[in-house]
Amino acid sequence: MENIKELIVKAAKILVKSKYAVCITGAGISAESGIPTFRGRDGLWRRFRVEDLATPEAFHRNPNLVWEWYRWRMHLVYSAKPNSGHLALVDLERMGILRCIVTQNVDGLHTIAGSKCVVELHGSIRRGRCVECNFKVVFDAPPEVVPPKCPKCGGLLRPDVVWFGEAIPSDALNKAMQLFSKADVALVIGTSGVVYPAGYFPHIVKEKGGAVIEVNIDESAITPIADVFIRGRAGEILPKIVEKIRLI
């Protein structure tokens, strides 16, 4: 059984040799910045009913309730800061090793950390989208009045995120598919791997003979195909991988 130090060296060597490494991140990396996950032990879906808060039907039924919940989440997100895991991914990109991050997170922390190539599969909680004219608004802070109105047509704004029962925007999905189709290494960080299509992306790399490196506090649906699985927090493990790469 390899210890964590050996696994970190192994991951670093794989990344150094890679020609096109792509990363998929989930709620685990943002949990270290104080943003609750959805499916963990204390996940949001254990405390709230998804059908009441994160579906088009819920918004149609009670936009005030949905917005009150999202405003609470926005306060958490807007007060959060990128952690050392986010910053390590910025370092990998600057080294020319990591080509892009595909994230399931809606908090925008990868971009704030300094990552240049970020594909937001599930949208952004920092934006609103008009249900009438599709106009998008970037929020500098959580809206004071809910539900907020569209400055263009006066219609209701909804959070610009992908809800249950909705399709991922085609431009984000196509970009993500292109990236993982090119990749020879998939770096998987803090995702359960149970939400598709994101859970399928590492399989695309594996099926082409590429390597899968996973960093997670628990085993996931991706772990069985991982060439390297490092159990731990992204904020602790990723900087050590970067440090080891600098020594290679």
C-alpha positions as CSV (number, residue, x, y, z in Angstrom):
1,M,0.0,0.0,0.0
2,E,1.6,3.3,-1.1
3,N,1.7,6.1,1.4
4,I,0.6,9.7,0.6
5,K,4.1,10.9,-0.1
6,E,4.6,8.1,-2.7
7,L,1.3,8.9,-4.3
8,I,2.1,12.6,-4.5
9,V,5.3,11.8,-6.3
10,K,3.5,9.5,-8.6
11,A,0.9,12.1,-9.4
12,A,3.6,14.8,-10.0
13,K,5.4,12.5,-12.4
14,I,2.3,11.8,-14.4
15,L,1.4,15.5,-14.6
16,V,5.0,16.5,-15.7
17,K,4.9,13.9,-18.5
18,S,1.4,14.9,-19.6
19,K,0.8,16.8,-22.8
20,Y,-2.8,17.9,-22.1
21,A,-4.0,17.7,-18.5
22,V,-7.6,18.8,-17.7
23,C,-9.2,19.1,-14.3
24,I,-12.7,18.5,-13.1
25,T,-13.7,20.0,-9.8
26,G,-16.7,19.6,-7.5
27,A,-18.0,21.0,-4.3
28,G,-15.2,19.4,-2.2
29,I,-12.6,22.0,-3.2
30,S,-14.9,24.9,-2.2
31,A,-15.9,23.2,1.1
32,E,-12.4,24.2,2.3
33,S,-13.4,27.8,1.6
34,G,-16.5,27.5,3.8
35,I,-19.1,26.7,1.1
36,P,-21.3,23.7,2.1
37,T,-21.4,20.7,-0.2
38,F,-24.6,19.2,-1.4
39,R,-24.1,15.4,-0.9
40,G,-21.7,15.1,2.0
41,R,-22.4,14.2,5.6
42,D,-23.6,17.7,6.3
43,G,-24.7,18.4,2.7
44,L,-27.3,20.9,1.8
45,W,-29.7,18.3,0.3
46,R,-29.8,16.6,3.7
47,R,-31.3,19.8,5.2
48,F,-33.3,21.1,2.2
49,R,-35.6,19.6,-0.3
50,V,-34.2,20.0,-3.8
51,E,-37.7,20.1,-5.4
52,D,-38.6,23.2,-3.2
53,L,-35.5,25.2,-4.1
54,A,-33.6,24.1,-7.2
55,T,-36.0,23.3,-9.9
56,P,-37.8,25.5,-12.5
57,E,-41.1,24.3,-11.0
58,A,-40.1,25.5,-7.5
59,F,-39.2,29.0,-9.0
60,H,-42.5,29.2,-10.8
61,R,-44.3,28.2,-7.7
62,N,-42.5,30.5,-5.2
63,P,-39.8,32.7,-6.6
64,N,-39.5,34.5,-3.3
65,L,-38.6,31.3,-1.4
66,V,-36.1,30.2,-4.0
67,W,-34.4,33.6,-4.0
68,E,-34.3,33.8,-0.2
69,W,-32.4,30.5,-0.2
70,Y,-30.1,31.6,-3.0
71,R,-29.5,34.9,-1.3
72,W,-28.4,33.0,1.8
73,R,-26.0,30.9,-0.3
74,M,-24.8,34.0,-2.1
75,H,-23.8,35.6,1.3
76,L,-21.7,32.5,1.9
77,V,-20.1,32.6,-1.5
78,Y,-19.4,36.3,-1.6
79,S,-17.6,36.1,1.8
80,A,-15.6,33.1,0.7
81,K,-12.0,33.3,-0.6
82,P,-10.1,30.9,-2.8
83,N,-8.1,28.4,-0.8
84,S,-4.7,26.8,-1.4
85,G,-6.3,24.1,-3.6
86,H,-7.6,26.7,-6.0
87,L,-4.3,28.5,-6.0
88,A,-2.4,25.3,-6.7
89,L,-4.5,24.8,-9.8
90,V,-3.5,28.3,-10.9
91,D,0.1,27.4,-10.4
92,L,-0.3,24.2,-12.6
93,E,-1.9,26.4,-15.3
94,R,0.9,28.9,-15.2
95,M,3.4,26.0,-15.5
96,G,1.7,25.0,-18.7
97,I,0.7,21.7,-17.3
98,L,-3.0,22.2,-16.7
99,R,-4.9,23.3,-19.8
100,C,-8.3,24.1,-18.3
101,I,-10.6,23.5,-15.4
102,V,-14.1,22.2,-15.9
103,T,-16.1,22.9,-12.7
104,Q,-19.4,21.8,-11.3
105,N,-19.2,24.7,-8.8
106,V,-21.2,27.9,-9.3
107,D,-19.1,30.0,-6.8
108,G,-16.6,31.5,-9.3
109,L,-13.7,30.9,-6.9
110,H,-11.5,29.4,-9.7
111,T,-11.7,32.6,-11.7
112,I,-11.2,34.8,-8.6
113,A,-8.1,32.7,-7.7
114,G,-6.6,33.5,-11.1
115,S,-7.3,30.5,-13.3
116,K,-7.7,31.7,-16.9
117,C,-9.4,28.8,-18.5
118,V,-12.5,27.8,-16.5
119,V,-15.7,26.1,-17.9
120,E,-18.6,26.5,-15.6
121,L,-20.8,23.5,-16.3
122,H,-23.6,24.5,-13.9
123,G,-23.5,28.3,-14.4
124,S,-22.7,30.9,-11.7
125,I,-24.5,32.0,-8.6
126,R,-23.0,35.5,-9.2
127,R,-25.3,36.1,-12.1
128,G,-29.0,36.4,-12.7
129,R,-30.9,35.6,-15.9
130,C,-34.2,37.0,-17.0
131,V,-36.9,34.4,-17.4
132,E,-38.6,36.6,-20.1
133,C,-35.8,38.0,-22.3
134,N,-32.8,35.9,-21.2
135,F,-30.8,39.1,-20.3
136,K,-28.0,38.3,-17.8
137,V,-26.9,40.5,-14.9
138,V,-23.7,40.1,-12.8
139,F,-24.3,40.7,-9.1
140,D,-21.6,42.6,-7.2
141,A,-23.4,41.5,-4.0
142,P,-26.5,39.5,-3.1
143,P,-29.6,41.3,-4.2
144,E,-31.2,43.4,-1.4
145,V,-34.7,42.9,-2.9
146,V,-36.0,39.5,-4.0
147,P,-37.0,38.4,-6.4
148,P,-34.8,40.9,-8.4
149,K,-36.2,42.4,-11.6
150,C,-34.6,42.5,-15.1
151,P,-33.2,46.0,-15.8
152,K,-33.9,45.5,-19.5
153,C,-37.6,44.3,-19.6
154,G,-38.7,44.3,-16.0
155,G,-39.2,40.5,-15.9
156,L,-38.1,38.3,-13.0
157,L,-34.5,37.4,-12.7
158,R,-33.6,33.8,-11.7
159,P,-30.2,32.6,-10.5
160,D,-28.1,31.8,-13.7
161,V,-27.4,28.2,-12.6
162,V,-28.5,24.8,-13.9
163,W,-31.3,23.4,-11.9
164,F,-32.4,19.8,-11.6
165,G,-34.3,18.8,-14.7
166,E,-32.5,21.4,-16.9
167,A,-29.9,20.8,-19.5
168,I,-26.3,22.0,-19.2
169,P,-25.8,24.9,-21.6
170,S,-24.6,23.5,-24.9
171,D,-21.6,25.8,-25.2
172,A,-20.2,24.7,-21.8
173,L,-20.9,21.1,-22.4
174,N,-19.3,21.1,-25.9
175,K,-16.2,22.8,-24.6
176,A,-15.9,20.3,-21.7
177,M,-16.3,17.4,-24.1
178,Q,-13.6,18.8,-26.4
179,L,-11.2,19.3,-23.5
180,F,-11.6,15.8,-22.1
181,S,-11.5,14.3,-25.6
182,K,-8.0,15.9,-26.1
183,A,-6.7,15.2,-22.6
184,D,-4.2,12.5,-21.7
185,V,-4.6,13.2,-17.9
186,A,-7.8,13.9,-16.0
187,L,-7.2,15.5,-12.6
188,V,-10.4,14.9,-10.5
189,I,-10.8,17.1,-7.4
190,G,-13.5,16.9,-4.8
191,T,-16.4,15.5,-6.8
192,S,-18.7,12.6,-6.0
193,G,-18.7,11.5,-9.7
194,V,-22.4,10.7,-9.5
195,V,-23.7,13.7,-11.4
196,Y,-23.6,13.3,-15.2
197,P,-22.3,14.3,-17.6
198,A,-19.4,15.5,-15.4
199,G,-19.0,12.0,-13.9
200,Y,-18.3,10.7,-17.4
201,F,-15.5,13.0,-18.3
202,P,-12.7,11.1,-16.6
203,H,-13.9,7.9,-18.3
204,I,-13.3,9.6,-21.7
205,V,-9.7,10.0,-20.8
206,K,-9.3,6.5,-19.3
207,E,-10.9,4.9,-22.4
208,K,-8.3,6.6,-24.6
209,G,-5.4,5.2,-22.5
210,G,-4.9,8.4,-20.4
211,A,-4.4,8.6,-16.7
212,V,-6.8,9.6,-14.0
213,I,-5.6,11.3,-10.8
214,E,-8.1,11.8,-8.0
215,V,-7.8,13.9,-4.9
216,N,-10.7,13.5,-2.5
217,I,-11.5,13.2,1.2
218,D,-13.5,10.0,0.4
219,E,-13.7,7.4,-2.3
220,S,-16.1,8.4,-5.1
221,A,-17.7,6.9,-8.2
222,I,-14.4,7.8,-10.0
223,T,-12.1,6.0,-7.6
224,P,-12.3,2.6,-9.3
225,I,-10.8,4.0,-12.5
226,A,-8.2,6.2,-10.9
227,D,-4.5,5.5,-11.5
228,V,-3.7,7.5,-8.5
229,F,-6.2,8.1,-5.6
230,I,-4.9,10.4,-2.9
231,R,-7.2,10.6,0.1
232,G,-7.1,14.1,1.6
233,R,-8.1,17.8,1.2
234,A,-7.3,19.5,-2.0
235,G,-5.9,22.5,-0.1
236,E,-3.3,20.2,1.5
237,I,-2.5,17.7,-1.3
238,L,-2.5,20.0,-4.4
239,P,0.2,22.4,-3.1
240,K,2.4,19.4,-2.3
241,I,2.0,18.0,-5.9
242,V,3.0,21.5,-7.2
243,E,6.0,21.6,-4.9
244,K,7.1,18.1,-6.1
245,I,6.7,19.1,-9.7
246,R,9.0,22.1,-9.1
247,L,11.7,19.6,-7.9
248,I,11.4,17.2,-10.9
